[in-house]
Amino acid sequence: MSEEEIREAAARLLAAGESRPRLARDPVNLPMIRNWLEALGGAGGADPDTDPTAPPAMIQVWTMPGLHGVRGDDDPLGQMSAVLDQAGYTSVVATNCDQAYQRYLKLGEQLSVRARLLDVTGPKRTALGEGWFVTTRSTWFSAGEPVATMDSRHPTRPRQHREPRYAPAGHTRHRVLLGGHGGRRAAHPALQRLRRAASPARPDVPRLRRAR
């Protein structure tokens, strides 16, 4: 795929505008707020049991599709990523985003999100090689009211294919870390079973060994 074809595909997606609304699986709820705060190390003085609002930075959490979720067929990032994949730019180097919040969200609000393509630039030469930069905007709604936006920038580059440094050809190198106390390391029973199950019947298959 040529650079001109990439730009033509980007122009079509820009003209298409926003995707269809994608509904959150659950309303804004207290259990998810508790889990999110715990994952970040605490509430920072706030009490989720007495505060009826959600932390603004949780906005993306409410509409995540789940572990086995898939992008919609009109998702602009998914469509643009497919175009770049065909051109060989299959590796996303990093992502940065800017969020803006119109108001606090209350418990029980049911959200939806729509996305649009904002910009595609490239190819650009960076420290990691040549790549394209894809920028999208997600807008969250509650009962039709926009409540937050997020602009995300996704740099892509060709995938680097490198052979493992130590594993024999055709094999995967395994390393099991066994935890313990003091100078003695005690394997968890599950790890002991894993090591026994992985004991090779053939001498050319690498063994699982304790990391020292």
Contacts in CASP RR format, 6 or more apart in sequence:
PFRMAT RR
TARGET T0000
AUTHOR 0000-0000-0000
METHOD contacts of the structure
MODEL  1
MSEEEIREAAARLLAAGESRPRLARDPVNLPMIRNWLEALGGAGGADPDT
DPTAPPAMIQVWTMPGLHGVRGDDDPLGQMSAVLDQAGYTSVVATNCDQA
YQRYLKLGEQLSVRARLLDVTGPKRTALGEGWFVTTRSTWFSAGEPVATM
DSRHPTRPRQHREPRYAPAGHTRHRVLLGGHGGRRAAHPALQRLRRAASP
ARPDVPRLRRAR
1 83 0 8 1.000
1 86 0 8 1.000
1 87 0 8 1.000
1 88 0 8 1.000
3 122 0 8 1.000
3 123 0 8 1.000
5 83 0 8 1.000
5 87 0 8 1.000
6 83 0 8 1.000
6 84 0 8 1.000
6 87 0 8 1.000
6 120 0 8 1.000
6 132 0 8 1.000
7 120 0 8 1.000
9 79 0 8 1.000
9 80 0 8 1.000
9 83 0 8 1.000
10 80 0 8 1.000
10 83 0 8 1.000
10 117 0 8 1.000
10 120 0 8 1.000
13 76 0 8 1.000
13 79 0 8 1.000
13 80 0 8 1.000
13 117 0 8 1.000
14 117 0 8 1.000
14 118 0 8 1.000
14 120 0 8 1.000
16 74 0 8 1.000
16 76 0 8 1.000
16 116 0 8 1.000
16 117 0 8 1.000
17 76 0 8 1.000
17 116 0 8 1.000
17 117 0 8 1.000
18 114 0 8 1.000
18 115 0 8 1.000
18 116 0 8 1.000
18 139 0 8 1.000
19 72 0 8 1.000
19 74 0 8 1.000
19 75 0 8 1.000
19 76 0 8 1.000
19 114 0 8 1.000
19 115 0 8 1.000
19 116 0 8 1.000
20 74 0 8 1.000
20 114 0 8 1.000
21 112 0 8 1.000
21 113 0 8 1.000
21 114 0 8 1.000
21 141 0 8 1.000
22 63 0 8 1.000
22 65 0 8 1.000
22 72 0 8 1.000
22 112 0 8 1.000
22 113 0 8 1.000
22 114 0 8 1.000
23 63 0 8 1.000
23 110 0 8 1.000
23 111 0 8 1.000
23 112 0 8 1.000
24 62 0 8 1.000
24 63 0 8 1.000
24 110 0 8 1.000
24 111 0 8 1.000
24 112 0 8 1.000
24 113 0 8 1.000
25 65 0 8 1.000
25 66 0 8 1.000
26 32 0 8 1.000
26 62 0 8 1.000
27 107 0 8 1.000
27 108 0 8 1.000
27 109 0 8 1.000
27 110 0 8 1.000
27 111 0 8 1.000
28 54 0 8 1.000
28 62 0 8 1.000
28 105 0 8 1.000
28 106 0 8 1.000
28 107 0 8 1.000
28 108 0 8 1.000
28 109 0 8 1.000
28 110 0 8 1.000
28 111 0 8 1.000
29 107 0 8 1.000
29 108 0 8 1.000
30 48 0 8 1.000
30 49 0 8 1.000
30 107 0 8 1.000
32 58 0 8 1.000
32 61 0 8 1.000
32 62 0 8 1.000
33 48 0 8 1.000
33 54 0 8 1.000
33 55 0 8 1.000
33 58 0 8 1.000
34 48 0 8 1.000
36 55 0 8 1.000
36 58 0 8 1.000
36 61 0 8 1.000
37 43 0 8 1.000
37 44 0 8 1.000
37 46 0 8 1.000
37 48 0 8 1.000
37 55 0 8 1.000
46 55 0 8 1.000
52 106 0 8 1.000
52 107 0 8 1.000
53 104 0 8 1.000
53 105 0 8 1.000
53 106 0 8 1.000
53 107 0 8 1.000
54 62 0 8 1.000
54 104 0 8 1.000
54 105 0 8 1.000
54 106 0 8 1.000
54 107 0 8 1.000
56 99 0 8 1.000
56 101 0 8 1.000
56 104 0 8 1.000
56 105 0 8 1.000
56 148 0 8 1.000
57 99 0 8 1.000
59 99 0 8 1.000
59 101 0 8 1.000
59 105 0 8 1.000
59 140 0 8 1.000
59 147 0 8 1.000
59 148 0 8 1.000
59 150 0 8 1.000
60 99 0 8 1.000
60 138 0 8 1.000
60 150 0 8 1.000
62 105 0 8 1.000
62 111 0 8 1.000
62 140 0 8 1.000
63 111 0 8 1.000
63 112 0 8 1.000
63 113 0 8 1.000
63 140 0 8 1.000
65 71 0 8 1.000
71 77 0 8 1.000
71 78 0 8 1.000
72 78 0 8 1.000
75 115 0 8 1.000
76 115 0 8 1.000
76 116 0 8 1.000
76 117 0 8 1.000
76 136 0 8 1.000
77 115 0 8 1.000
77 117 0 8 1.000
77 134 0 8 1.000
77 136 0 8 1.000
77 152 0 8 1.000
77 154 0 8 1.000
80 117 0 8 1.000
80 120 0 8 1.000
80 134 0 8 1.000
81 92 0 8 1.000
81 134 0 8 1.000
81 154 0 8 1.000
81 156 0 8 1.000
84 90 0 8 1.000
84 132 0 8 1.000
84 134 0 8 1.000
84 156 0 8 1.000
88 158 0 8 1.000
88 159 0 8 1.000
89 131 0 8 1.000
89 132 0 8 1.000
89 156 0 8 1.000
89 157 0 8 1.000
89 158 0 8 1.000
90 156 0 8 1.000
90 158 0 8 1.000
90 159 0 8 1.000
91 156 0 8 1.000
91 157 0 8 1.000
91 158 0 8 1.000
91 159 0 8 1.000
91 160 0 8 1.000
92 154 0 8 1.000
92 155 0 8 1.000
92 156 0 8 1.000
93 128 0 8 1.000
93 155 0 8 1.000
93 156 0 8 1.000
93 157 0 8 1.000
94 155 0 8 1.000
95 152 0 8 1.000
95 153 0 8 1.000
95 154 0 8 1.000
96 152 0 8 1.000
96 153 0 8 1.000
97 150 0 8 1.000
97 151 0 8 1.000
97 152 0 8 1.000
97 153 0 8 1.000
98 150 0 8 1.000
98 151 0 8 1.000
99 148 0 8 1.000
99 149 0 8 1.000
99 150 0 8 1.000
100 148 0 8 1.000
100 149 0 8 1.000
100 150 0 8 1.000
101 147 0 8 1.000
101 148 0 8 1.000
102 145 0 8 1.000
102 146 0 8 1.000
102 147 0 8 1.000
102 148 0 8 1.000
103 147 0 8 1.000
105 111 0 8 1.000
105 142 0 8 1.000
105 147 0 8 1.000
109 142 0 8 1.000
109 143 0 8 1.000
110 142 0 8 1.000
110 143 0 8 1.000
111 140 0 8 1.000
111 141 0 8 1.000
111 142 0 8 1.000
111 147 0 8 1.000
112 140 0 8 1.000
112 141 0 8 1.000
112 144 0 8 1.000
113 138 0 8 1.000
113 139 0 8 1.000
113 140 0 8 1.000
113 141 0 8 1.000
114 138 0 8 1.000
114 139 0 8 1.000
114 141 0 8 1.000
115 136 0 8 1.000
115 137 0 8 1.000
115 138 0 8 1.000
115 139 0 8 1.000
116 136 0 8 1.000
116 137 0 8 1.000
116 139 0 8 1.000
117 134 0 8 1.000
117 135 0 8 1.000
117 136 0 8 1.000
118 135 0 8 1.000
118 136 0 8 1.000
118 137 0 8 1.000
118 151 0 8 1.000
119 133 0 8 1.000
119 134 0 8 1.000
119 135 0 8 1.000
120 132 0 8 1.000
120 133 0 8 1.000
120 134 0 8 1.000
120 135 0 8 1.000
121 132 0 8 1.000
121 133 0 8 1.000
122 131 0 8 1.000
122 132 0 8 1.000
122 133 0 8 1.000
123 130 0 8 1.000
123 131 0 8 1.000
123 132 0 8 1.000
124 130 0 8 1.000
124 131 0 8 1.000
124 132 0 8 1.000
124 133 0 8 1.000
125 131 0 8 1.000
126 155 0 8 1.000
126 157 0 8 1.000
128 155 0 8 1.000
128 157 0 8 1.000
129 157 0 8 1.000
130 157 0 8 1.000
130 158 0 8 1.000
131 155 0 8 1.000
131 156 0 8 1.000
131 157 0 8 1.000
131 158 0 8 1.000
132 155 0 8 1.000
132 156 0 8 1.000
133 153 0 8 1.000
133 154 0 8 1.000
133 155 0 8 1.000
133 156 0 8 1.000
134 153 0 8 1.000
134 154 0 8 1.000
134 156 0 8 1.000
135 151 0 8 1.000
135 152 0 8 1.000
135 153 0 8 1.000
135 154 0 8 1.000
136 151 0 8 1.000
136 152 0 8 1.000
136 154 0 8 1.000
137 149 0 8 1.000
137 150 0 8 1.000
137 151 0 8 1.000
137 152 0 8 1.000
138 149 0 8 1.000
138 150 0 8 1.000
138 152 0 8 1.000
139 146 0 8 1.000
139 148 0 8 1.000
139 149 0 8 1.000
140 146 0 8 1.000
140 147 0 8 1.000
140 148 0 8 1.000
140 149 0 8 1.000
141 147 0 8 1.000
164 172 0 8 1.000
164 173 0 8 1.000
166 173 0 8 1.000
167 173 0 8 1.000
167 206 0 8 1.000
168 204 0 8 1.000
168 206 0 8 1.000
171 205 0 8 1.000
171 206 0 8 1.000
173 206 0 8 1.000
174 198 0 8 1.000
174 206 0 8 1.000
174 208 0 8 1.000
175 208 0 8 1.000
175 209 0 8 1.000
175 211 0 8 1.000
176 191 0 8 1.000
176 194 0 8 1.000
176 195 0 8 1.000
176 208 0 8 1.000
176 209 0 8 1.000
176 210 0 8 1.000
176 211 0 8 1.000
177 211 0 8 1.000
178 185 0 8 1.000
178 186 0 8 1.000
178 187 0 8 1.000
178 188 0 8 1.000
178 191 0 8 1.000
178 210 0 8 1.000
178 211 0 8 1.000
179 185 0 8 1.000
179 186 0 8 1.000
179 187 0 8 1.000
179 188 0 8 1.000
180 186 0 8 1.000
185 210 0 8 1.000
187 195 0 8 1.000
187 210 0 8 1.000
194 208 0 8 1.000
195 208 0 8 1.000
198 207 0 8 1.000
198 208 0 8 1.000
199 207 0 8 1.000
199 208 0 8 1.000
200 206 0 8 1.000
200 207 0 8 1.000
END
